[in-house]
Amino acid sequence: MTIDWQKQAEKYRDQYLSDLKELISIPSVRDDEHKTDDYPLGEGPAKALQKFLSFGERDGFTVKNLDNLVGYIEYGSGEQTFAMQSHADVMPAGDGWETNPFEMTEKNGNLYGRGTSDDKGPGLAAYYGLRMLKDNGILPKMKIRLIIGTDEESDWTGMKHYFEVEPQRHWDFRRMLNFRLSMVKREMRLTRQPLVKRMVLNTPLKNLIQGCERIWCRETQRL
């Protein structure tokens, strides 16, 4: 089966923009001053995570919220899991905005709003990739899990919690290397524990680690 993915993506444009507008409207800045048991990083990050996960529930995916710190949307089945990572928190808006930073605005083909490029927009695009697979009846040979953190802009509290409560077996860099490295190279600062026991590289190691703080792996092998 041959699918024109560009044409497929156009079908989702309006709903993608509608969903992104909802995400952008949530000022998901970490707020320790007002944190509670229900909102361990403040209300904003938790609300943004809940909104993101609600899209997965709406569209029939497997969804899990881990204590309002991190969550995931999952598609497919199998013993192995391929993981992608995004985050729903943003930095403070700051000064100099010509538009409301928490009201998404489209001007001259560009989207303006806090989180449109880091990282609500890209994370939602990854989610819609899962939707296209599901809606076209394409069942992968393994589970695909989109993990959404809530504290990338600070000290990765959400992802640290994820690794405390979820198994790490699905972090398989041999499969992740099939992605464009620019998509993943800045999102690998996840844990102080080895992610995989052995990494098989089909690209120069310097390309992989460019922009990364660290990669935890016990052994590497070049193809």
NUZALO-795271 format. One record per residue (C-alpha): y, z negated, x negated. Coordinates in steps of 0.001 Angstrom, whole numbers, plus 500000, padded with zeros to 6 digits. Layout:
YZX;...
% end
This chain:
500000500000500000;503394501044498646;506406499022499771;510068499807499153;511177496262498366;514848497206498183;514686498560501718;512733495492502812;515371493183501360;518110494907503358;516355493852506572;516935490211505661;520544490520504558;522211489082507656;519851486134507994;520021485428504265;523811485260504444;523643483055507536;521239480636505841;523275480622502639;526436479870504592;524742476777506022;523677475626502561;527123476208501059;528727474141503837;526928471025502569;528882469358499698;525736468396497820;527396466597494904;525575463545493556;527226460413494958;525826457229493432;528565455143495032;527161455799498492;523449456048497728;520950454336500043;517184454064500310;517200457165502515;519710459008500335;518901457959496729;521475460375495264;523936460209498120;523864462012501443;524910465481500240;521970466358497952;519443465044500493;521040466980503359;521032470194501321;517366469700500441;516507469046504089;518370472172505166;516595474293502562;513196472952503621;514048473525507285;514126477274506615;510540477062505386;509489475101508470;511239477630510702;509385480523509090;505922478962509074;505467477912505443;503881474766504057;506746472357503363;506923468927501733;509863466562501174;509288464012498409;511570461091499278;514743463195499641;514749463713495862;512806466957495595;510715469150497840;508839472408497943;508008475414500087;504570476916499526;502758480120500474;499224481303499888;495986479615498946;493684479167495991;492978476665493253;495872477795491052;499555477461491868;502410479557490540;505646477561490551;509312478529490720;512130476010490466;515599475843491997;518057473105492949;520239472297495943;522859470118494237;526211471362492946;528954470211490621;532222468862492116;534368471729493357;537346471030491104;540755472675491395;541917476268491489;539987477543494480;541742480162496620;539239479536499432;537425476474500748;534598475925498206;532300474658500957;532938477541503328;531271480719502096;533632483676502002;532802487333501368;535560489386499723;535234492866498265;531464492602498139;531483489224496393;530484485827497779;532677482800497083;531610479202497605;530219476278495630;526587477076494939;526590480806495654;525494481527492080;524317478063490929;521893477612492479;521752477848496253;522168481619496301;519445482413493727;517117479747495117;517432481153498615;516820484659497240;513548483395495746;512661481946499140;513303485277500833;510971486864498298;508266484603499714;509274485635503216;508890489309502374;505390488690501049;504423486708504136;506010489070506648;504273492064505043;500902490356505185;500558490161501409;498409487168500506;498549486277496791;495454485156494889;497053481774494258;499550479477495923;503215480202495225;505397477101495284;509197477071495308;510330473635494118;513839472516495109;515400469696493113;518532467707493926;519895466633490542;519910469540488094;523617469040487432;523081465487486146;519858464014484744;517071465793486675;516167462746488752;514539464960491378;512275466822488976;511346463630487157;510249462244490515;508304465430491195;506244465013488042;505597461381488908;504050462181492281;502693465743491957;499987467104489604;501147469378486794;498229471777486779;500215474647488288;502633475031485356;500994478068483765;503425479808481418;501021482691480914;501874483679484464;505502482662484432;506155485026481520;505696487924483919;509141487032485295;512297488268483610;512989485588481043;516633485329482046;515473484020485430;513537481092484029;514797480338480542;517476477897481670;515295476076484169;512594474727481847;514082471354480898;511709469559483198;509679466846481528;508901465102478273;505185465600478848;503350468789477789;503447471241480668;500391473176479533;497792472650476836;497890476224475619;500447479005475970;499572482664475414;502686484691474594;503258488375475203;506881488177474100;508582486885470932;508884483105471088;512598483300470233;513184485221473470;511480482493475461;513317479528473978;516782481094473927;518933478855476115;516227476197476535;516611472611475481;512878472266474841;509498473611475829;506564471233475874;503278472837474916;500516471626472624;499389475049471411;500690478639471449;498899481911470814;500479485353470447;498726488274472149;
% end
